[in-house]
Amino acid sequence: MAAAEMSLLKPIKPITRFGAPTAVRRPTSLVRMSSVAATAPPKPKPKPKKGGGKSEIQETLLTPRFYTTDFDEMEALFNTQMNKNLNEAEFEALLNEFKTDYNQTHFVRNKEFKEAADKLEGPLRQIFVEFLERSCTAEFSGFLLYKELGRRLKKTNPVVAEIFSLMSRDEARHAGFLNKGLSDFNLALDLGFLTKARKYTFFKPKFIFYATYLSEKIGYWRYITIYRHLKANPEYQCYPIFKYFENWCQDENRHGDFFSALMKAQPQFLNDWKAKLWSRFFCLSVYVTMYLNDCQRTAFYEGIGLNTKEFDMHVIIETNRTTARIFPAVLDVENPEFKRKLDRMVEINKKLIAVGESQDIPFVKNLKKIPHVATLASEILAAYLMPPIESGSVDFAEFEPKLVY
C-alpha cells in the first residue's frame, strides 16, 4: 500500500501522567529452579535454595513460549537460487551492523545489583523476581530459535545464517544477564533443563516472521519507554537493570529491522488478502497478551512509578505505528473502542483467574470457566473485526520520526 495511506494513523500524545504506587496485590506463584548440569536428568524434588521453595513452570496462554518451525521451508525461502527477491546487499549491510556488536561490553554488572535486591522486600520483591523469570524465559526462547535457524541455513544462505547466529548471541547475552539478576535474589533458572523440558509451539515460517517482528518491536518500545521514564524519575530506579535498557532496546530494534528485511524478501507474505488477515491477527494476539499479562502485574509497574494501562497503550500505539510500515494492515488501536475492549478483556480475565483459584473441583472449575471464555472470545473477535488501517509501506512515513540507535 502507499505510504500516504498511513496518514490515517493519528500521532500519539506522550505519556504525561503516571499512577502513584498503590497497595500491591498478591503475586502469582514463582518458578524457582536450581542450576544443574545440562546433561543431568531433571530431579523431581530438588533441594530448595535460600529464598524459598520451588515450583514447576505453570503453562498458560499468557506464558512465554518456545517456538519451532518448518526448517526445510525456511531453507527454501532463503535459497538465493530459488528466491530472486532476496536483496543480498541489504543483508550484507545488516550483517556488518550485527558484527559491530555495539553491546559487547555493555552488560557488565556491579555491586549495585545485589545491594538493590537486598533492599527490595515483600510483594514488590516477589514481583521483581517474576519479571526477571518471565523476561529471561522469553529471551532464552529467542536464543534457541535463532541458534537453530543459524545452524540450518548455513549452507543455503551463509549471510542470513550468520545474522541469525549473531541475534542468538544477543538473546543469550540478555538471558544470561537476567539470570544473573535472579542470583541477586538467591535464585536461578536452569536454562539447560528448560531447553529439554519445555513444550515447543510450532509456527509456519511466515507466522514466525509476523510474530517475531512484533515481539522485537514491542520489546523496543517497552524498554525505551521504561528507560526514559526512569531517567526522568530517578526516585523510582529501584533496581539497576533498567539503566541498561537504552542499549538493550537497540538490540531489539535491530532484530526487528532484520525481520522487516526478511518479509520484504518474501512479498507473498505481505501482498494479498490473507496477509492482511494474518497481520491483524498477530497484532491483536501480541497486544492482547501484553495487556492482560501486565494488568495481572500492576504491582511491578506501580513499583517503578508507571500507570500500567497508560504504559501499555503507549507501547501498543507506538508499536502499531512502527508495524504499519511493513504489515499490509494493522489494527486501529487509537480508536477509543479498542481500549474499551481491552479493558473488558481484563475484567473477564480476572473472573477466569478467580475461578481457577477457587476451591472447586477441576470439573466444576471448567464448567464455570465456559461462559467467561466465551465472553472473552467474543470480545477478541469483536476487536479483530473492527475496521483496520490499510498500511504496508516499507518506507518511513514523512510524519514519523525515524528510530535512532
Secondary structure by P-SEA (a helix, b strand, c coil): ccccccccccccccccccccccccccccbbbbbbbcccccccccccccccccccccccccccccbbbbcaaaaaaaaaccccccccaaaaaaaaaaaaaaccccccccccaaaaaaaaacccaaaaaaaaaaaaaaaaaaaaaaaaaaaaaaaccccaaaaaaaaaaaaaaaaaaaaaaaaaaaaccccaaaaaaccbbbbbbcaaaaaaaaaaaaaaaaaaaaaaaaaaaacccccccccccaaaaaaaaaaaaaaaaaaaaaacccccccaaaaaaaaaaaaaaaaaaaaaaaacaaaaaaaccaaaaaaaaaaaaaaaaaccccccccccccaaaaaaaaaaaaaaaaaaaaaaccccaaaaaaaaaaaaaaaaaaaaaaaacbbbbbbccccccccccccc
